[in-house]
């Protein structure tokens, strides 16, 4: 069965750093884009970043650009999110997700987040 | 960034009811839209992709429609396990953006 498991969350002071990890099992990570999505307590979902299969292309939401770095190690079947200069507003559950392409049978592919981890909580507070 | 606006923000319904949730994009996004279901304390789950295609394993009481800027998620006959929060997500451009969510509660 295909699984993603996040780790690395915790309590950190404003301005601090944290590195999240996401381990895959049951499928070959190198054949998929991967994504981080976060959810502040009691709030909705926010897409954070994603990374191409080989790591050559990366996108970020504006609010984390210059502070967060997404990376992957396909040999270790793992995805990472290095979070620097953390702010109180970064407090959230962070989910990793498999960013797949579903085919509609008529020549078009759609990006979907089809496998999700259980999430890891990051709390930024003094 | 493309803004996704869902309505209503919440609704109360009974088992067996037909429920519709709408999602409007701030610009045309073709059919590059998915719907996700999230239950409390759990990760989201993909229901619909490409605006109208049912993800494998999702019950056929869920359906999606729309293209361009206006989209609809329909649950034809609400079941007890369907009480959850639903989000639309555009995959037309970066940054990817979610709607603010629609909470479906038991009446």
Interface residues (C-beta under 8 A of the other chain):
Chain A: X35 X37 X44 X45 X46 X47 X50 X59 X60 X61 X62 X95 X97 X102 X104 X108 X110 X111 X112 X113 X114 X116 X117 X118 X119
Chain B: X1 X31 X32 X34 X36 X38 X42 X43 X44 X45 X46 X49 X50 X53 X55 X87 X89 X91 X94 X95 X96 X97 X98 X99 X100 X101
